[in-house]
Amino acid sequence: MQDKYKREINYMRISVTDRCNLNCFYCQPLKKAFFLPRSEILTYEEFLRLVQIAIDLGIKKFRLTGGEPLVRKNLPFFIKKVLSLEGIEDFSLTTNGILLGEFIDELWEAGLRRINISLDSLDEKKYAEITGGGNLKKVLNSLEKAIEKGFDPVKINVVLLKGINEDLSPFIELARNYPVYIRFIELMNTNSKNKKHFLSCEDARLRLSVYGEIIEVNSPQGGGPAKYYKLPGIKKSIGFICPYSDHFCPTCNRLRISADGKLRPCLFSDWYMDLKTPLRQGVSDEKIKQLILACLKKKPLNRKKAGRGNKIINMREVGG
């Protein structure tokens, strides 16, 4: 499936819930956020139908996000159902890791093998400040359990925060001790607080130069928009995701579905196609396909042409 700019669209991110057990300051919207009522959230059966339709259209890669996906009941059951569908080549989960340790066996038995853990600081005090009281020890325990269980690749997503986690040495040490990929991500401009904390990928790369020669290497499975580099002594590699300083729009291959069935063609635009209403009106799969293809026509060339607000104001809803 291609968009009008001939980009191959084969990846879908699915936010299964807008709820989260953390309260990271950079996810907070401009206006007070309210969680969606349960009746507005798509059921697993509705999500499963959309996944099958997406597969039929050529989507081969799927990632589950939130909010925090593991706060939704019976997530391993849903994952097992999704992975029973033919045509999926890559499937992964992004989690903050707080509950991951509790579900690690169920997730493995469901067939999940790839996990991304969001972790912005390895300092307990800073982690609690960033996340609104999160417990770092639980995340690190989950990380160790995931590695012991055999999940691979395990990726650590680190949002770069000027004045907070500029010292990247703890993450380099983590990459030396554990077989994990560390991915540094530029902060999205989702609220007024975020501007003062923006740290570019280039600044981060310069900070890593003290650890030796930085060599660009191939991306691991599910590498996505990140560019990866090898540093002396680390077990895997370091990635950078740079939506602002080195935007990846020309190679963007994804669509996003929010927990309430909004299909978004671009993370930088607040435009969406409502799929929940037609789903619940009982329209055919063919009609849903037509709506998805119509949404794809709205996918902009780049973030500067995204229009209609040019930003998402509630990252909990779209899952990043």
Helices and strands as residue ranges (DSSP letters): E 11-15, G 25-27, G 38-40, H 44-57, E 61-65, G 69-71, H 75-83, E 90-95, H 100-110, E 115-118, H 124-131, H 136-149, E 154-159, H 169-177, E 181-185, G 195-197, H 201-208, G 209-211, E 215-217, E 227-230, E 238-241, G 249-251, E 254-257, E 262-264, E 273-274, H 276-280, H 285-296, G 303-305, H 315-318
